[in-house]
Amino acid sequence: MNVLRWGIGVAAAAALAACSSTPNQEGPFRILASSVGGIVNPPETVDARDVLTPDLIAASPTSALLAVSQQLDVGYTLIPQAINGDTVQWIDASGGGLIRRDGLLVGTRGLGFDLLTADLADLSRALRTGGRQDVRRVERILGGDNQIRAFTYYCDVVPMGRELLNVYGRIDATTLFEERCSGDGPAFTNRFWLRQDGLIVRSVERVSVEYGALELTLIAQ
């Protein structure tokens, strides 16, 4: 699920969006395929960052995420497939996806070396109360041998100050937090940009040691 595959065409894009269980969702795939098709029609794959525009995003009838693999430097879009309380399953055009709970990445599918589950209740509380030390994070990673391995980390959640984010013309006033983790595996740092209403509008979150990190930006709400 590395990139958004424009070659799937309007029909396939519409069918994918239609599989969402969220009511009244045509999804940005239909919009992107039809709107962009008249501008560019590449034969293979395109980085979503190369074609997204403020007008295209504004026309989306559903929420949408822009995901960028930092290791591969490719971007693709996702839409909600299923919502259960504060847990949202997002799907991309190739059928892979990710799971966010309370705006935090708790699972990926189809990346390789996937994050199967993550226990992040402590992190969610720490972010919304201004930060905390020794926040427990438990991750379960699918290894190359198809074995599931659990890792426990203890993290310091630190406020780094306020930042204005320009998300395709939408200006969000946010507070940046860093989650600095050490434990069973190599140390790492995640970053979260929170609006005053508590919504996480951007994050950089590690999936696994092998895959690296995803930058996730909420481009349509």
C-alpha positions in Angstrom: 0.0 0.0 0.0 2.9 2.3 -0.7 1.2 4.7 -3.1 -2.2 5.7 -4.4 -2.7 3.8 -7.7 -4.3 6.2 -10.1 -4.4 3.5 -12.8 -7.3 1.8 -11.1 -9.6 4.2 -12.9 -12.8 5.9 -11.9 -14.9 2.7 -11.6 -12.5 0.9 -9.3 -12.0 4.0 -7.2 -15.7 4.5 -6.8 -16.1 0.8 -5.8 -13.4 1.1 -3.2 -15.0 4.2 -1.7 -18.4 2.5 -1.7 -17.1 -0.4 0.5 -16.8 2.1 3.4 -19.3 1.4 6.2 -19.5 5.1 7.0 -22.8 6.6 5.8 -22.9 8.9 2.7 -19.3 8.3 1.7 -18.3 8.6 -1.9 -14.8 9.4 -0.7 -11.9 11.3 -2.2 -11.0 8.3 -4.5 -14.0 9.1 -6.7 -13.2 12.8 -6.5 -9.5 12.3 -7.2 -10.0 9.9 -10.0 -12.5 12.0 -11.8 -11.1 15.4 -11.1 -7.4 14.6 -11.6 -8.1 12.4 -14.6 -8.7 15.5 -16.8 -5.3 17.0 -15.7 -2.9 14.1 -15.6 -3.3 10.4 -16.5 0.0 8.7 -15.6 0.4 5.1 -16.7 1.5 3.7 -13.4 1.6 5.3 -9.9 1.7 8.9 -8.6 2.6 10.3 -5.3 -0.6 11.8 -3.9 1.3 14.9 -2.8 1.9 15.7 -6.5 -1.8 16.0 -7.3 -3.7 17.1 -4.1 -4.9 20.7 -4.2 -7.0 22.8 -1.8 -10.0 22.7 -4.2 -9.8 18.9 -4.5 -9.7 18.5 -0.7 -12.5 21.0 -0.1 -14.7 19.0 -2.5 -14.3 15.8 -0.5 -17.6 14.7 1.2 -15.7 12.5 3.7 -12.7 12.7 6.0 -9.3 11.9 4.4 -5.8 11.2 5.5 -2.5 11.9 3.7 0.0 9.2 4.7 3.7 9.6 3.9 6.2 6.8 4.4 9.3 8.6 5.6 11.6 5.8 4.6 10.2 5.4 1.1 9.3 9.0 0.6 5.9 8.2 -1.0 2.5 9.6 -0.2 -1.0 8.2 -0.5 -4.5 9.0 0.7 -6.9 7.0 2.9 -10.6 7.3 3.7 -12.5 5.8 6.7 -13.8 2.3 6.1 -15.3 1.6 9.5 -15.9 3.6 12.7 -16.4 2.1 16.1 -16.5 4.7 18.8 -13.1 6.4 19.0 -11.5 3.7 16.7 -11.4 4.4 12.9 -10.2 1.9 10.3 -8.8 3.7 7.2 -8.3 2.1 3.8 -6.3 3.1 0.8 -6.8 2.4 -2.9 -4.8 -0.9 -2.9 -6.8 -2.4 0.0 -4.2 -1.8 2.7 -4.8 0.5 5.6 -4.3 1.5 9.2 -6.2 1.8 12.4 -6.3 4.9 14.6 -7.8 5.1 18.1 -8.4 8.5 19.6 -6.3 9.9 16.7 -3.3 7.6 17.5 -1.9 4.9 15.3 -2.7 1.5 16.8 -2.3 -0.7 13.8 -1.3 -1.0 10.1 -2.1 -3.6 7.5 -0.3 -4.4 4.3 2.9 -2.5 4.9 5.1 -5.4 5.9 6.5 -5.6 9.4 3.1 -4.3 10.5 2.1 -2.8 13.8 -0.6 -5.3 14.7 -1.9 -3.6 17.8 -0.7 -0.9 20.3 -1.9 -0.1 23.8 -1.8 3.7 23.9 -4.4 4.7 26.5 -1.7 6.2 28.7 -0.4 8.2 25.8 -3.8 9.5 24.9 -4.3 10.8 28.5 -0.8 12.3 28.6 -1.3 14.3 25.4 -4.5 15.8 26.6 -3.2 16.7 30.0 -0.1 18.6 28.9 2.4 15.7 28.9 3.8 13.2 31.4 6.8 11.0 32.2 7.1 7.2 32.1 4.1 6.7 29.9 3.6 3.0 29.1 3.4 1.9 25.4 2.9 -1.8 24.4 3.3 -2.8 20.7 2.8 -6.1 18.9 4.8 -6.3 15.7 4.5 -8.9 12.9 8.0 -10.1 12.2 9.4 -11.3 8.9 8.9 -14.9 10.1 5.2 -14.2 10.6 5.7 -14.4 14.4 4.1 -11.7 16.6 6.5 -10.1 19.1 5.5 -7.8 21.9 7.6 -4.8 22.9 7.1 -2.5 26.0 8.4 1.0 26.1 8.3 3.8 28.7 8.0 7.3 27.2 8.3 10.9 28.2 5.6 13.0 26.6 6.9 16.5 26.3 5.2 19.7 25.0 7.5 21.5 22.5 5.5 24.7 21.9 2.9 26.0 19.6 3.0 25.7 15.8 0.8 27.0 13.0 0.2 24.2 10.4 -0.7 25.0 6.8 -2.6 22.0 5.5 -3.3 22.8 1.9 -4.6 26.3 2.8 -6.3 25.3 6.1 -4.4 26.9 9.0 -4.5 25.0 12.3 -3.1 26.4 15.5 -1.5 23.4 17.3 0.7 22.4 20.2 3.5 20.0 19.3 4.3 17.1 21.6 7.2 14.7 21.4 6.8 11.1 22.7 10.4 10.0 23.5 10.5 6.2 24.1 13.0 3.6 25.2 12.5 0.0 26.2 12.6 -3.4 24.6 13.7 -2.2 21.2 15.7 0.7 19.8 14.7 4.1 21.2 12.5 6.4 19.0 10.6 9.6 19.1 7.1 10.2 17.8 5.5 13.7 17.3 1.9 14.9 17.5 0.3 18.2 16.6 -2.8 18.8 18.6 -5.4 21.6 18.1 -7.0 23.3 21.0 -10.0 21.0 20.7 -7.8 18.0 21.2 -7.9 16.8 17.6 -4.6 15.4 16.3 -4.2 16.9 12.9 -0.7 15.7 12.1 1.6 13.0 13.6 4.9 11.3 12.8 4.6 7.8 14.3 6.9 4.8 14.0 5.3 1.6 12.7 8.2 -0.8 13.3 12.0 -0.7 13.3 12.0 -2.3 9.8 9.3 -0.1 8.2 10.1 3.2 9.9 7.7 6.0 10.5 4.5 7.3 8.9 3.6 11.0 8.7 -0.2 11.2 8.9 -2.0 14.5 8.1 -5.8 14.9 8.4 -6.4 16.7 5.1 -10.2 16.6 5.1 -12.4 16.5 8.2 
